[in-house]
């Protein structure tokens, strides 16, 4: 019954006028895919509090220690990551497990943590599978492990530090996204994370995309494979 109610609520949300903003309009957090104010599990009907809180009131969880005034539960899953044996072309140092901003993103997007696991609430009633399974990042599981090898590598150092090699990778200090931000400014301590390509606050995201910083297709208003070619020299 819970899944049915959630599904119906999601359908109603998508049928609302704000649905045209479902993939982001590049205008900010309001009405973006990360605006959960009208969701039935968000009793406070706040936008920012699902992820951030200015004053922690859940001392037991100590979620704020994850940085960024974080207020949401994190996944305890073990992930299968890229490595040199799987992809010999990898040159950047790969973290053993997701870290930085990607670890925070996976708190919802790996499907193991309830989207309603924020503030002082244990949550767990509504996962990404309930909300929209298309936004679940790991495409498949390997036993008890979530396999991230079906996605672009995350928590991995940009090759050759922050200079690029000029042959396979651009110089991130001069390569820019559609909104004008440099690739270097969207790295997290020199690492490629989810937030490198996606603007989670929908400020510099390209309208009509899944919060991408540069359109990937002509249909999205860009040029073919522009997102990839911002970093990769091919």
Residue frames relative to the residue before (quaternion, step in Angstrom):
aa qw qx qy qz dx dy dz
X 1.0000 0.0000 0.0000 0.0000 0.00 0.00 0.00
X 0.6312 0.5472 -0.3381 0.4334 3.59 0.97 -0.85
X 0.6616 0.5034 -0.3069 0.4634 3.56 0.97 -0.88
X 0.6386 0.5291 -0.3287 0.4519 3.58 1.03 -0.79
X 0.6531 0.5103 -0.3105 0.4654 3.57 0.95 -0.91
X 0.6593 0.5097 -0.3024 0.4627 3.56 0.96 -0.91
X 0.6406 0.5267 -0.3229 0.4561 3.55 1.00 -0.86
X 0.6673 0.4970 -0.3033 0.4644 3.57 0.92 -0.90
X 0.6427 0.5216 -0.3237 0.4584 3.57 1.01 -0.83
X 0.6452 0.5162 -0.3152 0.4668 3.56 1.03 -0.81
X 0.6369 0.5282 -0.3270 0.4565 3.59 1.00 -0.82
X 0.6531 0.5081 -0.3125 0.4666 3.56 0.99 -0.84
X 0.6350 0.5305 -0.3234 0.4590 3.54 1.03 -0.80
X 0.6906 0.4779 -0.2829 0.4634 3.55 0.94 -0.90
X 0.6539 0.5059 -0.3141 0.4666 3.57 1.21 -0.46
X 0.5468 0.6283 -0.3943 0.3883 3.57 1.26 -0.28
X 0.6857 -0.4908 0.3328 0.4222 3.61 -1.23 0.38
X 0.6421 0.5415 -0.3364 0.4258 3.59 1.05 -0.67
X 0.4721 0.6999 -0.4375 0.3096 3.58 1.26 -0.22
X 0.5760 0.5887 -0.3913 0.4106 3.59 1.12 -0.51
X 0.6764 0.4648 -0.2831 0.4963 3.56 1.26 -0.33
X 0.2906 0.8232 -0.4631 0.1530 3.56 1.31 0.13
X 0.7680 0.3113 -0.1923 0.5257 3.60 1.01 -0.66
X 0.6786 -0.5011 0.2887 0.4528 3.56 1.19 0.41
X 0.1706 -0.7985 0.5723 0.0756 3.55 -1.00 0.85
X 0.4944 -0.6914 0.4122 0.3281 3.56 1.26 0.19
X 0.5555 0.6353 -0.3689 0.3895 3.56 1.18 0.51
X 0.7110 -0.3839 0.2759 0.5205 3.59 1.19 -0.25
X 0.7480 -0.4480 0.2776 0.4033 3.53 -1.35 0.13
X 0.6135 0.5566 -0.3660 0.4240 3.63 1.02 -0.68
X 0.8434 0.1016 -0.1374 0.5095 3.54 -0.94 1.04
X 0.4845 0.6375 -0.4501 0.3953 3.58 1.23 0.32
X 0.6956 -0.4522 0.3239 0.4546 3.62 -1.21 0.06
X 0.7112 0.4258 -0.2645 0.4929 3.59 1.18 -0.38
X 0.4785 0.6016 -0.4672 0.4369 3.56 1.21 0.53
X 0.0149 -0.8344 0.5489 -0.0469 3.57 -0.23 1.31
X 0.2645 0.8230 -0.4788 0.1531 3.58 1.24 0.31
X 0.7576 0.3881 -0.2153 0.4786 3.60 0.98 -0.75
X 0.4471 0.7013 -0.4612 0.3092 3.61 1.20 0.08
X 0.5589 -0.6499 0.3956 0.3298 3.60 -0.93 0.81
X 0.6754 0.4903 -0.2987 0.4628 3.61 1.15 -0.50
X 0.6344 0.5124 -0.3290 0.4761 3.61 1.26 -0.14
X 0.1892 -0.8456 0.4916 0.0863 3.55 0.27 1.31
X 0.6809 0.4858 -0.2967 0.4607 3.59 1.04 -0.66
X 0.2632 -0.7991 0.4943 0.2187 3.56 1.29 -0.37
X 0.4055 0.6664 -0.5076 0.3658 3.54 0.97 0.95
X 0.4558 -0.6713 0.5100 0.2856 3.55 -1.24 0.46
X 0.7662 0.4230 -0.2167 0.4325 3.54 0.55 -1.20
X 0.6295 0.6069 -0.3401 0.3460 3.58 1.01 -0.83
X 0.5386 0.6197 -0.4157 0.3912 3.59 1.14 -0.41
X 0.7860 0.2622 -0.1414 0.5418 3.60 1.12 -0.63
X 0.8073 0.1815 -0.0615 0.5581 3.60 1.02 -0.76
X 0.0245 -0.7789 0.6257 0.0331 3.54 -1.21 0.49
X 0.4536 -0.7173 0.4505 0.2771 3.63 -0.84 0.88
X 0.7856 0.1233 -0.0672 0.6025 3.60 1.16 -0.58
X 0.3549 -0.7614 0.5015 0.2071 3.58 -0.54 1.14
X 0.0801 -0.7977 0.5974 0.0201 3.56 -0.93 1.00
X 0.6547 0.4523 -0.3131 0.5184 3.56 1.25 0.31
X 0.1225 -0.8602 0.4914 0.0598 3.52 0.56 1.18
X 0.6151 0.5733 -0.3601 0.4041 3.59 1.03 -0.69
X 0.7053 0.4584 -0.2681 0.4696 3.58 0.94 -0.86
X 0.1075 -0.8403 0.5209 0.1047 3.59 1.11 -0.70
X 0.1537 0.8294 -0.5213 0.1297 3.57 0.98 0.83
X 0.5705 0.6210 -0.3731 0.3869 3.56 1.15 -0.56
X 0.5752 0.6061 -0.3859 0.3911 3.59 1.15 -0.42
X 0.5815 0.5721 -0.3750 0.4405 3.58 1.26 -0.17
X 0.5674 -0.6233 0.3643 0.3961 3.57 1.29 0.03
X 0.7988 0.3225 -0.2330 0.4512 3.54 -1.39 0.15
X 0.5273 -0.6309 0.3988 0.4061 3.60 1.17 0.59
X 0.1413 0.8571 -0.4863 0.0940 3.55 1.11 0.74
X 0.1324 -0.8230 0.5524 -0.0054 3.54 -0.96 0.97
X 0.6536 0.5198 -0.2984 0.4623 3.59 1.27 0.10
X 0.5844 -0.5946 0.4304 0.3460 3.54 -1.15 0.63
X 0.2757 -0.7516 0.5772 0.1609 3.57 -1.19 0.58
X 0.5523 -0.6144 0.4554 0.3317 3.53 -1.19 0.54
X 0.2586 -0.7438 0.5943 0.1631 3.54 -1.15 0.69
X 0.3735 0.7544 -0.4667 0.2712 3.59 1.28 0.23
X 0.3504 -0.6672 0.6085 0.2486 3.51 -1.34 0.38
X 0.1985 -0.8111 0.5459 0.0677 3.55 -0.83 1.01
X 0.3576 -0.6608 0.6075 0.2578 3.51 -1.26 0.56
X 0.1562 -0.8229 0.5451 0.0363 3.56 -0.56 1.21
X 0.6365 -0.4663 0.4325 0.4362 3.54 -1.34 0.12
X 0.0899 0.7632 -0.6398 0.0047 3.56 -1.25 0.44
X 0.7141 -0.4802 0.3029 0.4096 3.56 -1.27 0.24
X 0.6361 0.5248 -0.3461 0.4473 3.59 1.06 -0.59
X 0.6701 0.4702 -0.2927 0.4942 3.57 1.13 -0.64
X 0.7953 0.0400 0.0114 0.6047 3.57 1.00 -0.84
X 0.2671 -0.8256 0.4763 0.1423 3.61 0.05 1.29
X 0.6234 0.5684 -0.3515 0.4059 3.62 1.16 -0.39
X 0.4867 0.6673 -0.4412 0.3511 3.59 1.22 -0.17
X 0.0872 -0.8093 0.5803 0.0256 3.57 -0.81 1.00
X 0.6302 0.5338 -0.3394 0.4502 3.59 1.16 -0.49
X 0.5515 -0.6097 0.4530 0.3448 3.55 -1.14 0.64
X 0.2253 -0.7924 0.5604 0.0856 3.56 -0.74 1.14
X 0.4235 -0.6905 0.5239 0.2634 3.59 -0.85 0.99
X 0.5789 -0.6061 0.4200 0.3480 3.56 -1.10 0.67
X 0.7760 0.0390 -0.0003 0.6295 3.56 1.16 -0.72
X 0.6553 -0.5087 0.3537 0.4322 3.63 -1.14 0.41
X 0.0068 -0.7872 0.6166 -0.0131 3.54 -1.04 0.79
X 0.7400 0.4232 -0.2808 0.4409 3.55 -1.29 -0.19
X 0.8343 -0.1801 0.1444 0.5006 3.54 -1.13 -0.69
X 0.6113 0.5707 -0.3615 0.4123 3.60 1.03 -0.68
X 0.6085 0.5474 -0.3516 0.4544 3.58 1.03 -0.72
X 0.6534 0.5056 -0.3103 0.4703 3.56 1.03 -0.78
X 0.6478 0.5278 -0.3178 0.4481 3.58 0.92 -0.89
X 0.6763 0.5103 -0.2908 0.4447 3.56 0.95 -0.90
X 0.4836 0.6659 -0.4259 0.3760 3.59 1.26 -0.20
X 0.7321 0.2704 -0.2123 0.5881 3.57 1.28 -0.28
X 0.7655 0.4758 -0.2123 0.3775 3.51 0.78 -1.13
X 0.6131 0.5162 -0.4061 0.4390 3.64 1.11 0.04
X 0.5079 -0.7074 0.3781 0.3140 3.57 1.29 -0.02
X 0.6115 0.5726 -0.3595 0.4109 3.61 1.22 -0.05
X 0.7208 0.3802 -0.2249 0.5342 3.59 1.22 -0.40
X 0.4958 -0.6586 0.4739 0.3097 3.57 -0.93 0.85
X 0.5038 -0.6353 0.4872 0.3245 3.56 -0.99 0.79
X 0.6892 0.4713 -0.2684 0.4804 3.57 1.17 -0.61
X 0.4771 0.6450 -0.4513 0.3908 3.60 1.23 0.39
X 0.4274 0.6719 -0.4903 0.3542 3.54 0.32 1.26
X 0.7652 0.2965 -0.2647 0.5064 3.52 -1.34 0.31
X 0.7645 -0.3309 0.2410 0.4980 3.61 -0.85 -0.84
X 0.5358 0.6636 -0.3823 0.3555 3.57 1.29 0.04
X 0.4759 -0.6686 0.4958 0.2842 3.56 -1.03 0.83
X 0.1889 -0.8331 0.5014 0.1372 3.57 1.11 -0.66
X 0.4003 0.7312 -0.5107 0.2105 3.50 -1.19 -0.60
X 0.5599 0.6394 -0.3807 0.3645 3.57 1.24 -0.13
X 0.7897 0.1969 -0.0899 0.5740 3.57 1.13 -0.63
X 0.0836 -0.8082 0.5828 0.0169 3.54 -0.44 1.20
X 0.7138 -0.4194 0.3246 0.4573 3.54 -1.29 -0.02
X 0.5859 0.5665 -0.3721 0.4441 3.59 1.12 -0.54
X 0.6605 0.4904 -0.3032 0.4810 3.58 1.07 -0.72
X 0.7072 0.4779 -0.2656 0.4483 3.55 0.91 -0.98
X 0.7169 -0.3126 0.2325 0.5782 3.58 0.71 -1.08
X 0.3011 -0.7993 0.4897 0.1752 3.61 -0.16 1.24
X 0.5503 0.6121 -0.4040 0.3990 3.61 1.19 -0.30
X 0.6854 0.4707 -0.2755 0.4824 3.58 1.22 -0.44
X 0.4670 0.6534 -0.4537 0.3862 3.57 1.27 0.26
X 0.4116 -0.7774 0.4237 0.2161 3.58 -0.58 1.14
X 0.7217 0.3797 -0.2992 0.4954 3.67 0.56 -0.91
X 0.3617 -0.7672 0.4878 0.2066 3.56 -0.69 1.02
X 0.8013 0.0128 0.0173 0.5979 3.59 1.15 -0.47
X 0.3740 -0.7195 0.5380 0.2302 3.55 -1.25 0.32
X 0.2215 -0.7353 0.6272 0.1300 3.52 -1.27 0.52
X 0.7810 -0.1701 0.0672 0.5972 3.54 0.14 1.29
X 0.7889 -0.2252 0.2025 0.5347 3.55 -0.70 -1.10
X 0.6055 0.5751 -0.3482 0.4259 3.57 1.28 -0.09
X 0.3319 -0.6899 0.6009 0.2297 3.54 -1.17 0.64
X 0.2779 -0.8001 0.5182 0.1190 3.54 -0.62 1.17
X 0.1511 -0.8153 0.5570 0.0474 3.57 -0.55 1.21
X 0.4551 0.7055 -0.4491 0.3059 3.58 1.21 0.13
X 0.6051 0.5475 -0.3607 0.4517 3.57 1.28 -0.09
X 0.6754 0.4266 -0.2868 0.5288 3.57 1.30 0.14
X 0.6553 -0.4483 0.3978 0.4598 3.55 -1.28 0.09
X 0.5593 -0.6088 0.4266 0.3670 3.64 -0.95 0.73
X 0.0758 -0.7665 0.6367 0.0365 3.54 -1.06 0.83
X 0.7877 0.2585 -0.2327 0.5086 3.54 -1.28 0.41
X 0.5238 0.5930 -0.4160 0.4482 3.51 1.00 0.94
X 0.5079 -0.6666 0.4508 0.3073 3.57 -0.92 0.90
X 0.5022 -0.6103 0.5103 0.3389 3.55 -1.06 0.77
X 0.5613 -0.6528 0.3790 0.3394 3.60 -0.75 1.00
X 0.8407 0.1056 -0.1239 0.5165 3.56 -1.08 0.83
X 0.6790 -0.4910 0.2903 0.4622 3.53 0.91 0.96
X 0.7053 -0.4156 0.3259 0.4729 3.57 -0.75 -1.02
X 0.5542 0.6211 -0.3984 0.3852 3.57 1.06 0.56
X 0.3677 -0.6949 0.5265 0.3236 3.58 1.18 -0.44
X 0.4038 -0.7167 0.5000 0.2709 3.58 -1.18 0.22
X 0.4907 -0.7007 0.4059 0.3217 3.58 1.30 0.06
X 0.6959 0.4450 -0.2558 0.5023 3.55 1.27 -0.27
X 0.8108 0.1633 -0.0630 0.5585 3.54 0.84 -1.01
X 0.7908 0.2121 -0.0956 0.5661 3.56 1.18 -0.56
X 0.4847 -0.6622 0.4897 0.2946 3.54 -1.07 0.75
X 0.5354 -0.5608 0.4998 0.3861 3.53 -1.31 0.12
X 0.3585 -0.7867 0.4556 0.2121 3.62 -0.35 1.17
X 0.6017 0.5607 -0.3749 0.4278 3.59 1.17 -0.32
X 0.7482 0.3418 -0.2064 0.5298 3.58 1.20 -0.44
X 0.5880 0.5459 -0.3748 0.4646 3.61 1.18 -0.43
X 0.0966 -0.8293 0.5502 0.0123 3.57 -0.83 0.94
X 0.4637 -0.6337 0.5480 0.2882 3.51 -1.30 0.52
X 0.7343 -0.4440 0.2784 0.4315 3.57 -1.28 0.25
X 0.6970 0.4830 -0.2746 0.4532 3.58 1.03 -0.74
X 0.6259 -0.5692 0.3265 0.4215 3.58 1.28 -0.07
X 0.5407 0.6145 -0.4144 0.3978 3.60 1.21 -0.29
X 0.4531 -0.6761 0.5028 0.2912 3.57 -1.03 0.74
X 0.6043 -0.5387 0.4319 0.3975 3.55 -1.20 0.47
X 0.6196 0.5652 -0.3445 0.4218 3.59 0.98 -0.82
X 0.6711 0.5117 -0.3030 0.4427 3.58 0.99 -0.81
X 0.7112 0.4214 -0.2609 0.4986 3.59 1.21 -0.34
X 0.4757 0.6090 -0.4690 0.4276 3.57 1.26 0.28
X 0.3121 -0.7356 0.5736 0.1803 3.56 -1.17 0.56
X 0.7925 -0.1836 0.0602 0.5785 3.56 -0.12 1.32
X 0.7321 -0.4382 0.2212 0.4723 3.54 0.98 0.92
X 0.6380 0.5367 -0.3189 0.4508 3.58 1.29 -0.04
X 0.4463 -0.6330 0.5622 0.2900 3.52 -1.27 0.58
X 0.0190 0.7869 -0.6143 0.0547 3.53 -0.76 1.11
X 0.7368 -0.3747 0.2902 0.4822 3.59 -1.26 -0.02
X 0.6994 0.4995 -0.2593 0.4406 3.54 0.98 -0.95
X 0.4819 0.6437 -0.4558 0.3817 3.59 1.22 -0.02
X 0.7847 0.2971 -0.1468 0.5239 3.58 0.92 -0.91
X 0.7506 0.3297 -0.1825 0.5428 3.59 1.17 -0.56
X 0.2501 -0.7411 0.6028 0.1580 3.57 -0.97 0.86
X 0.2891 -0.8187 0.4709 0.1558 3.56 -0.12 1.29
X 0.7006 0.4303 -0.2722 0.4999 3.60 1.19 -0.39
X 0.4310 -0.7586 0.4202 0.2493 3.58 1.32 0.25
X 0.3673 0.7244 -0.5057 0.2910 3.59 0.99 0.74
X 0.8036 0.2018 -0.0779 0.5545 3.55 0.89 -1.01
X 0.4100 0.7230 -0.4661 0.3034 3.57 1.27 0.24
X 0.4707 -0.6661 0.5036 0.2849 3.54 -1.17 0.63
X 0.4953 -0.6701 0.4581 0.3095 3.62 -0.74 0.98
X 0.7997 0.2969 -0.2269 0.4700 3.54 -1.06 0.79
X 0.6677 0.4356 -0.3057 0.5205 3.59 1.27 0.15
X 0.5846 -0.5603 0.4414 0.3867 3.54 -1.29 0.17
X 0.7384 -0.4359 0.2129 0.4685 3.53 0.56 1.27
X 0.2920 0.7700 -0.5154 0.2372 3.58 1.07 0.68
X 0.4669 -0.6852 0.4863 0.2757 3.57 -1.08 0.71
X 0.7648 0.1035 -0.0825 0.6305 3.58 1.28 -0.35
X 0.5125 -0.6427 0.4687 0.3234 3.58 -0.97 0.84
X 0.3543 -0.7623 0.5129 0.1742 3.55 -1.00 0.86
X 0.7948 0.2458 -0.1062 0.5446 3.59 1.14 -0.58
X 0.6308 -0.5098 0.4227 0.4044 3.54 -1.32 0.26
X 0.6243 0.5500 -0.3369 0.4407 3.58 1.01 -0.79
X 0.6773 0.4796 -0.2849 0.4796 3.59 1.08 -0.69
X 0.6184 -0.5729 0.3371 0.4192 3.56 1.26 -0.05
X 0.6471 0.4996 -0.3272 0.4739 3.58 1.25 0.17
X 0.5626 -0.5290 0.4602 0.4380 3.52 -1.10 -0.75
X 0.6923 -0.5079 0.3115 0.4072 3.56 -1.19 0.49
X 0.8686 0.0079 -0.0497 0.4929 3.54 -0.91 1.08
X 0.2243 0.8169 -0.5079 0.1561 3.59 1.14 0.55
X 0.6145 0.5533 -0.3576 0.4341 3.59 1.00 -0.74
X 0.6767 0.4903 -0.2924 0.4651 3.56 0.86 -0.98
X 0.7265 0.4729 -0.2447 0.4343 3.55 0.86 -1.04
X 0.4779 0.6439 -0.4499 0.3932 3.58 1.26 -0.04
X 0.7760 0.2896 -0.1489 0.5401 3.57 1.08 -0.74
X 0.7580 0.3879 -0.1976 0.4858 3.57 0.95 -0.89
X 0.2566 -0.7346 0.6089 0.1544 3.55 -0.96 0.88
X 0.1521 0.7966 -0.5625 0.1610 3.56 -0.37 1.26
